[in-house]
């Protein structure tokens, strides 16, 4: 578990931004989106959205596909699924630790 810790931190960091979480939410529908589509309804510029998409792309959460003259961005669920598995493992460890503590206190 500790060996992969350095691989998880960048994914958590990328998801630790409200704008990037919003972009992931928009892309989770399964349809690729252009930067123009992702900028709609946002106060951010296309350049700012592009910067956030590049952060997500650097950790594998999104990837871009060239379609004609524009890049379309798609969600890649694998890094998020790996984070869920990691958090499930941590949750299980905490449950076990709390159960031991409860047993100790009650005895």
DSSP file (Angstrom, degrees, kcal/mol; ACC not computed):
  #  RESIDUE AA STRUCTURE BP1 BP2  ACC     N-H-->O    O-->H-N    N-H-->O    O-->H-N    TCO  KAPPA ALPHA  PHI   PSI    X-CA   Y-CA   Z-CA
    1    1 A X    >         0   0    0      0, 0.0     3,-0.7     0, 0.0     4,-0.3   0.000 360.0 360.0 360.0 -42.8    0.0    0.0    0.0
    2    2 A X  G >   +     0   0    0      1,-0.2     3,-1.1     2,-0.2     4,-0.5   0.814 360.0  65.6 -67.8 -29.4    2.8    2.5    0.9
    3    3 A X  G 3  S+     0   0    0      1,-0.3     3,-0.3     2,-0.1    -1,-0.2   0.819 106.4  41.5 -63.4 -30.7    4.6    1.7   -2.4
    4    4 A X  G X> S+     0   0    0     -3,-0.7     3,-1.4     1,-0.2     4,-1.3   0.422  86.2  98.0 -96.2   0.8    1.7    3.2   -4.4
    5    5 A X  H <> S+     0   0    0     -3,-1.1     4,-1.9    -4,-0.3     3,-0.5   0.883  79.7  55.5 -57.8 -40.3    1.2    6.2   -2.1
    6    6 A X  H 3> S+     0   0    0     -4,-0.5     4,-0.5    -3,-0.3    -1,-0.3   0.723 106.8  52.1 -67.0 -19.5    3.2    8.5   -4.3
    7    7 A X  H <> S+     0   0    0     -3,-1.4     4,-0.5     2,-0.1    -1,-0.2   0.753 109.3  49.1 -84.3 -26.2    0.9    7.6   -7.3
    8    8 A X  H >X S+     0   0    0     -4,-1.3     4,-2.3    -3,-0.5     3,-0.5   0.853  95.8  69.3 -81.4 -36.7   -2.3    8.4   -5.4
    9    9 A X  H 3X S+     0   0    0     -4,-1.9     4,-2.7     1,-0.2     5,-0.2   0.878  96.8  51.1 -55.7 -44.4   -1.3   11.8   -4.1
   10   10 A X  H 3X S+     0   0    0     -4,-0.5     4,-2.5     2,-0.2    -1,-0.2   0.874 110.2  50.6 -62.8 -33.9   -1.4   13.6   -7.5
   11   11 A X  H <X S+     0   0    0     -4,-0.5     4,-2.0    -3,-0.5    -2,-0.2   0.938 112.2  46.1 -67.6 -45.4   -4.9   12.2   -8.2
   12   12 A X  H  X S+     0   0    0     -4,-2.3     4,-0.6     1,-0.2    -2,-0.2   0.911 113.4  50.5 -61.1 -41.3   -6.2   13.4   -4.9
   13   13 A X  H >< S+     0   0    0     -4,-2.7     3,-0.9    -5,-0.2    -2,-0.2   0.913 109.1  50.8 -63.6 -42.2   -4.5   16.7   -5.5
   14   14 A X  H >< S+     0   0    0     -4,-2.5     3,-0.6     1,-0.3    -1,-0.2   0.874 112.9  46.1 -63.4 -36.6   -6.0   17.0   -8.9
   15   15 A X  H 3< S+     0   0    0     -4,-2.0    -1,-0.3     1,-0.2    -2,-0.2   0.511  92.5  84.3 -83.1  -4.5   -9.5   16.3   -7.5
   16   16 A X  T << S+     0   0    0     -3,-0.9     2,-0.4    -4,-0.6    -1,-0.2   0.211  73.9  86.1 -84.2  16.7   -8.9   18.7   -4.6
   17   17 A X  S <> S-     0   0    0     -3,-0.6     4,-2.4     1,-0.1     5,-0.2  -0.969  72.3-141.6-121.4 132.8  -10.0   21.7   -6.7
   18   18 A X  H  > S+     0   0    0     -2,-0.4     4,-2.1     1,-0.2     5,-0.1   0.873 102.3  51.0 -60.9 -40.3  -13.7   22.8   -7.1
   19   19 A X  H  > S+     0   0    0      2,-0.2     4,-2.2     1,-0.2    -1,-0.2   0.920 111.2  47.6 -64.8 -43.3  -13.3   23.7  -10.7
   20   20 A X  H  > S+     0   0    0      2,-0.2     4,-2.5     1,-0.2    -2,-0.2   0.885 110.0  52.7 -67.7 -36.9  -11.7   20.4  -11.6
   21   21 A X  H  X S+     0   0    0     -4,-2.4     4,-2.4     1,-0.2    -1,-0.2   0.901 109.1  50.8 -61.6 -39.4  -14.4   18.5   -9.7
   22   22 A X  H  X S+     0   0    0     -4,-2.1     4,-2.0     2,-0.2    -2,-0.2   0.902 109.7  49.7 -64.6 -40.9  -17.0   20.4  -11.7
   23   23 A X  H  X S+     0   0    0     -4,-2.2     4,-2.0     2,-0.2    -2,-0.2   0.914 110.3  50.1 -64.1 -42.6  -15.3   19.4  -14.9
   24   24 A X  H  X S+     0   0    0     -4,-2.5     4,-1.5     1,-0.2    -2,-0.2   0.917 108.7  53.0 -61.6 -42.6  -15.2   15.8  -13.9
   25   25 A X  H  < S+     0   0    0     -4,-2.4     4,-0.3     1,-0.2    -1,-0.2   0.903 109.8  48.2 -59.9 -41.3  -18.9   15.9  -13.1
   26   26 A X  H >< S+     0   0    0     -4,-2.0     3,-0.6     1,-0.2     5,-0.2   0.872 114.8  45.6 -65.9 -36.1  -19.6   17.3  -16.5
   27   27 A X  H >< S+     0   0    0     -4,-2.0     3,-1.6     1,-0.2    48,-0.6   0.649  91.5  81.5 -83.9 -14.8  -17.5   14.6  -18.2
   28   28 A X  T 3< S+     0   0    0     -4,-1.5    -1,-0.2     1,-0.3    -2,-0.1   0.666  71.5  81.1 -66.4 -15.3  -18.9   11.7  -16.2
   29   29 A X  T <  S-     0   0    0     -3,-0.6    -1,-0.3    -4,-0.3    -2,-0.1   0.607 106.9-116.4 -68.0 -10.3  -21.9   11.5  -18.4
   30   30 A X  S <  S+     0   0    0     -3,-1.6     2,-0.4     1,-0.3    -2,-0.1   0.283  79.2 114.3  95.5 -11.8  -19.9    9.5  -20.9
   31   31 A X        -     0   0    0     -5,-0.2    -1,-0.3    43,-0.0    -2,-0.2  -0.780  68.6-120.0 -94.0 134.9  -20.1   12.1  -23.7
   32   32 A X        -     0   0    0     -2,-0.4     2,-0.4    42,-0.1    42,-0.2  -0.458  31.4-156.1 -68.1 146.4  -16.9   13.8  -24.9
   33   33 A X  E     -A   73   0A   0     40,-2.2    40,-3.4    -2,-0.1     2,-0.1  -0.952   9.5-131.8-126.9 144.8  -17.0   17.6  -24.5
   34   34 A X  E  >  -A   72   0A   0     -2,-0.4     4,-2.2    38,-0.2     5,-0.2  -0.427  33.8-107.1 -82.3 166.5  -15.1   20.4  -26.2
   35   35 A X  H  > S+     0   0    0     36,-0.6     4,-1.7     1,-0.2     5,-0.2   0.885 122.4  55.9 -62.1 -37.4  -13.5   23.2  -24.3
   36   36 A X  H  > S+     0   0    0      1,-0.2     4,-1.2     2,-0.2    -1,-0.2   0.924 108.4  46.8 -60.3 -44.5  -16.3   25.5  -25.5
   37   37 A X  H  4 S+     0   0    0      1,-0.2     3,-0.3     2,-0.2    -1,-0.2   0.891 113.0  49.0 -64.7 -39.0  -18.9   23.2  -24.1
   38   38 A X  H  < S+     0   0    0     -4,-2.2    -1,-0.2     1,-0.2    -2,-0.2   0.752 108.7  54.1 -73.1 -23.2  -17.0   22.8  -20.8
   39   39 A X  H >< S+     0   0    0     -4,-1.7     3,-2.2    -5,-0.2    -1,-0.2   0.730  82.3 109.9 -81.5 -23.5  -16.7   26.6  -20.5
   40   40 A X  T 3< S+     0   0    0     -4,-1.2     3,-0.1    -3,-0.3    -3,-0.0  -0.275  87.1  13.4 -56.2 133.0  -20.4   27.2  -20.9
   41   41 A X  T 3  S+     0   0    0      1,-0.3     2,-0.3     2,-0.0    -1,-0.3   0.499 106.6 111.0  80.0   3.6  -21.9   28.4  -17.6
   42   42 A X    <   -     0   0    0     -3,-2.2    -1,-0.3     2,-0.2    -3,-0.0  -0.806  64.9-145.1-110.0 151.5  -18.5   29.2  -16.1
   43   43 A X  S    S+     0   0    0     -2,-0.3     2,-0.1    -3,-0.1    -1,-0.1   0.491  75.0  99.7 -86.8  -4.8  -17.0   32.5  -15.3
   44   44 A X  S    S-     0   0    0     -5,-0.1    -2,-0.2     1,-0.1     2,-0.1  -0.464  76.1-114.8 -83.6 154.5  -13.6   31.1  -16.3
   45   45 A X     >  -     0   0    0     -2,-0.1     4,-2.4     1,-0.1     5,-0.2  -0.338  28.6-107.2 -78.3 165.5  -11.9   31.6  -19.6
   46   46 A X  H  > S+     0   0    0      1,-0.2     4,-2.6     2,-0.2     5,-0.2   0.879 122.3  55.1 -58.8 -38.0  -11.2   28.9  -22.1
   47   47 A X  H  > S+     0   0    0      2,-0.2     4,-2.1     1,-0.2    -1,-0.2   0.897 107.8  47.8 -64.0 -40.6   -7.5   29.2  -21.2
   48   48 A X  H  > S+     0   0    0      2,-0.2     4,-2.1     1,-0.2    -2,-0.2   0.922 112.6  48.2 -66.4 -43.5   -8.3   28.6  -17.5
   49   49 A X  H  X S+     0   0    0     -4,-2.4     4,-2.5     1,-0.2    -2,-0.2   0.915 110.7  52.3 -62.0 -42.1  -10.5   25.6  -18.3
   50   50 A X  H  X S+     0   0    0     -4,-2.6     4,-2.2     1,-0.2    -1,-0.2   0.899 107.1  52.5 -60.7 -41.2   -7.8   24.2  -20.5
   51   51 A X  H  X S+     0   0    0     -4,-2.1     4,-1.6     1,-0.2    -1,-0.2   0.923 110.9  46.6 -61.2 -44.6   -5.3   24.6  -17.7
   52   52 A X  H  X S+     0   0    0     -4,-2.1     4,-2.1     1,-0.2    -2,-0.2   0.892 110.8  52.7 -65.5 -39.1   -7.5   22.6  -15.3
   53   53 A X  H  X S+     0   0    0     -4,-2.5     4,-2.6     1,-0.2    -1,-0.2   0.877 105.9  54.3 -64.0 -36.6   -8.1   19.9  -18.0
   54   54 A X  H  X S+     0   0    0     -4,-2.2     4,-2.2     2,-0.2    -1,-0.2   0.871 106.5  51.7 -65.9 -36.1   -4.4   19.5  -18.4
   55   55 A X  H  X S+     0   0    0     -4,-1.6     4,-0.8     2,-0.2    -2,-0.2   0.942 112.7  45.1 -63.2 -46.6   -4.0   18.9  -14.7
   56   56 A X  H ><>S+     0   0    0     -4,-2.1     5,-2.0     1,-0.2     6,-0.8   0.876 113.3  51.0 -63.9 -37.2   -6.7   16.2  -14.9
   57   57 A X  H ><5S+     0   0    0     -4,-2.6     3,-1.2     1,-0.2    -1,-0.2   0.858 101.1  62.1 -68.4 -35.2   -5.1   14.8  -18.0
   58   58 A X  H 3<5S+     0   0    0     -4,-2.2    -1,-0.2     1,-0.3    -2,-0.2   0.760 110.0  40.6 -64.6 -24.2   -1.7   14.6  -16.4
   59   59 A X  T <<5S-     0   0    0     -4,-0.8    -1,-0.3    -3,-0.5    -2,-0.2   0.331 118.6-109.7-106.0   5.9   -3.1   12.2  -13.8
   60   60 A X  T < 5S+     0   0    0     -3,-1.2    19,-0.4     2,-0.3    -3,-0.2   0.536  83.8 120.6  86.4   6.8   -5.2   10.2  -16.3
   61   61 A X  S   <S+     0   0    0     -5,-2.0    15,-3.7    -6,-0.2     2,-0.3   0.847  83.6  17.4 -74.6 -33.0   -8.6   11.3  -15.1
   62   62 A X  E     -B   75   0A   0     -6,-0.8     2,-0.3    13,-0.3    -2,-0.3  -0.923  67.3-165.9-129.6 159.7   -9.4   12.8  -18.5
   63   63 A X  E     -B   74   0A   0     11,-2.1    11,-2.8    -2,-0.3     2,-0.3  -0.988  18.0-126.2-141.8 154.5   -7.9   12.4  -22.0
   64   64 A X  E     -B   73   0A   0     -2,-0.3     2,-0.4     9,-0.2     9,-0.2  -0.760  15.0-164.0-104.7 147.6   -8.3   14.3  -25.1
   65   65 A X  E     -B   72   0A   0      7,-3.0     7,-3.0    -2,-0.3     2,-0.5  -0.996  22.3-126.3-128.2 130.1   -9.3   13.1  -28.5
   66   66 A X  E     +B   71   0A   0     -2,-0.4     2,-0.5     5,-0.2     5,-0.2  -0.662  29.3 177.0 -79.6 123.7   -8.8   15.1  -31.7
   67   67 A X  E >   -B   70   0A   0      3,-3.0     3,-1.9    -2,-0.5     2,-0.4  -0.912  61.1 -58.0-127.8 102.4  -12.0   15.5  -33.7
   68   68 A X  T 3  S-     0   0    0     -2,-0.5    -2,-0.0     1,-0.3     0, 0.0  -0.487 120.4 -12.9  65.1-120.3  -11.6   17.6  -36.7
   69   69 A X  T 3  S+     0   0    0     -2,-0.4     2,-0.3    -3,-0.1    -1,-0.3   0.429 126.8  61.7 -95.8   0.1  -10.3   21.0  -35.6
   70   70 A X  E <  S- B   0  67A   0     -3,-1.9    -3,-3.0    -5,-0.0     2,-0.5  -0.883  74.3-121.5-129.2 159.2  -11.0   20.6  -31.9
   71   71 A X  E     - B   0  66A   0     -2,-0.3   -36,-0.6    -5,-0.2     2,-0.4  -0.818  23.6-157.1 -93.7 133.9  -10.0   18.5  -29.0
   72   72 A X  E     -AB  34  65A   0     -7,-3.0    -7,-3.0    -2,-0.5     2,-0.4  -0.916  10.0-141.4-109.0 140.4  -12.7   16.7  -27.1
   73   73 A X  E     -AB  33  64A   0    -40,-3.4   -40,-2.2    -2,-0.4     2,-0.3  -0.850  16.6-170.5-107.0 137.4  -12.2   15.6  -23.6
   74   74 A X  E     - B   0  63A   0    -11,-2.8   -11,-2.1    -2,-0.4     2,-0.3  -0.926  24.0-114.6-125.6 148.9  -13.4   12.3  -22.2
   75   75 A X  E     - B   0  62A   0    -48,-0.6     2,-0.6    -2,-0.3   -13,-0.3  -0.638  18.6-158.9 -81.2 135.4  -13.6   11.0  -18.6
   76   76 A X        -     0   0    0    -15,-3.7     3,-0.5    -2,-0.3     4,-0.5  -0.956   2.7-166.9-113.3 108.9  -11.4    8.0  -17.7
   77   77 A X     >  +     0   0    0     -2,-0.6     4,-2.7     1,-0.2     3,-0.3   0.667  66.1  89.4 -73.2 -15.3  -12.9    6.3  -14.6
   78   78 A X  H  > S+     0   0    0      1,-0.2     4,-2.4     2,-0.2    -1,-0.2   0.896  86.9  46.0 -54.6 -51.7   -9.9    4.1  -13.8
   79   79 A X  H  > S+     0   0    0     -3,-0.5     4,-1.8   -19,-0.4    -1,-0.2   0.885 115.5  48.2 -60.5 -35.5   -7.9    6.5  -11.6
   80   80 A X  H  > S+     0   0    0     -4,-0.5     4,-2.3    -3,-0.3    -1,-0.2   0.888 110.2  51.5 -71.0 -38.6  -11.1    7.4   -9.6
   81   81 A X  H  X S+     0   0    0     -4,-2.7     4,-2.3     2,-0.2    -2,-0.2   0.891 108.7  51.5 -63.8 -39.0  -12.0    3.7   -9.3
   82   82 A X  H  X S+     0   0    0     -4,-2.4     4,-2.1    -5,-0.2    -1,-0.2   0.892 109.4  50.1 -63.9 -39.1   -8.5    3.1   -7.9
   83   83 A X  H  X S+     0   0    0     -4,-1.8     4,-2.8     2,-0.2    -2,-0.2   0.893 108.6  52.5 -65.3 -39.4   -9.0    5.9   -5.4
   84   84 A X  H  X S+     0   0    0     -4,-2.3     4,-2.6     2,-0.2    -2,-0.2   0.925 109.3  48.9 -62.2 -44.1  -12.3    4.4   -4.4
   85   85 A X  H  X S+     0   0    0     -4,-2.3     4,-2.2     2,-0.2    -1,-0.2   0.913 112.2  49.3 -60.7 -42.3  -10.6    1.0   -3.7
   86   86 A X  H  X S+     0   0    0     -4,-2.1     4,-2.4     2,-0.2    -2,-0.2   0.926 112.3  46.7 -63.2 -45.6   -7.9    2.7   -1.7
   87   87 A X  H  X S+     0   0    0     -4,-2.8     4,-2.5     1,-0.2    -2,-0.2   0.862 110.0  53.9 -66.4 -35.3  -10.5    4.6    0.4
   88   88 A X  H  X S+     0   0    0     -4,-2.6     4,-2.3     2,-0.2    -1,-0.2   0.908 109.0  49.4 -62.5 -41.4  -12.5    1.4    0.9
   89   89 A X  H  X S+     0   0    0     -4,-2.2     4,-2.3     2,-0.2    -2,-0.2   0.928 111.8  47.9 -63.4 -45.6   -9.4   -0.3    2.2
   90   90 A X  H  X S+     0   0    0     -4,-2.4     4,-2.4     1,-0.2    -2,-0.2   0.904 110.6  52.1 -61.2 -41.0   -8.7    2.6    4.6
   91   91 A X  H  X S+     0   0    0     -4,-2.5     4,-2.6     1,-0.2    -1,-0.2   0.910 109.1  49.8 -61.6 -42.6  -12.3    2.6    5.7
   92   92 A X  H  X S+     0   0    0     -4,-2.3     4,-2.2     2,-0.2    -1,-0.2   0.905 110.1  50.7 -63.0 -41.7  -12.0   -1.2    6.5
   93   93 A X  H  X S+     0   0    0     -4,-2.3     4,-2.4     2,-0.2    -2,-0.2   0.908 111.4  47.8 -63.6 -41.5   -8.8   -0.6    8.4
   94   94 A X  H  X S+     0   0    0     -4,-2.4     4,-2.9     2,-0.2     5,-0.2   0.900 109.4  53.2 -65.9 -40.7  -10.4    2.2   10.5
   95   95 A X  H  X S+     0   0    0     -4,-2.6     4,-2.0     1,-0.2    -2,-0.2   0.914 111.0  46.9 -59.8 -42.1  -13.5    0.0   11.1
   96   96 A X  H  X S+     0   0    0     -4,-2.2     4,-2.3     2,-0.2    -2,-0.2   0.916 112.9  48.8 -65.5 -43.4  -11.2   -2.8   12.4
   97   97 A X  H  X S+     0   0    0     -4,-2.4     4,-2.3     1,-0.2    -2,-0.2   0.909 112.9  47.2 -64.1 -41.9   -9.2   -0.4   14.6
   98   98 A X  H  X S+     0   0    0     -4,-2.9     4,-2.5     2,-0.2    -1,-0.2   0.855 109.9  53.5 -68.5 -34.2  -12.4    1.1   16.1
   99   99 A X  H  X S+     0   0    0     -4,-2.0     4,-2.4    -5,-0.2    -2,-0.2   0.914 109.8  47.9 -65.2 -42.6  -13.8   -2.3   16.7
  100  100 A X  H  X S+     0   0    0     -4,-2.3     4,-2.5     2,-0.2    -2,-0.2   0.918 112.1  49.8 -62.4 -43.5  -10.6   -3.3   18.6
  101  101 A X  H  X S+     0   0    0     -4,-2.3     4,-2.6     1,-0.2    -2,-0.2   0.909 110.0  50.4 -62.6 -42.1  -10.8   -0.1   20.6
  102  102 A X  H  X S+     0   0    0     -4,-2.5     4,-2.4     2,-0.2    -1,-0.2   0.917 111.3  48.5 -61.7 -44.2  -14.5   -0.7   21.4
  103  103 A X  H  X S+     0   0    0     -4,-2.4     4,-1.4     1,-0.2    -2,-0.2   0.906 112.1  49.5 -61.7 -42.5  -13.7   -4.2   22.6
  104  104 A X  H  < S+     0   0    0     -4,-2.5    -2,-0.2     1,-0.2    -1,-0.2   0.913 113.0  46.0 -64.2 -43.7  -10.8   -2.9   24.7
  105  105 A X  H  < S+     0   0    0     -4,-2.6    -2,-0.2     1,-0.2    -1,-0.2   0.873 113.4  49.1 -68.1 -37.8  -13.0   -0.2   26.3
  106  106 A X  H  <        0   0    0     -4,-2.4    -1,-0.2     1,-0.2    -2,-0.2   0.734 360.0 360.0 -76.6 -21.7  -15.9   -2.6   27.0
  107  107 A X     <        0   0    0     -4,-1.4    -1,-0.2    -5,-0.2    -2,-0.2   0.479 360.0 360.0 -83.8 360.0  -13.6   -5.2   28.6
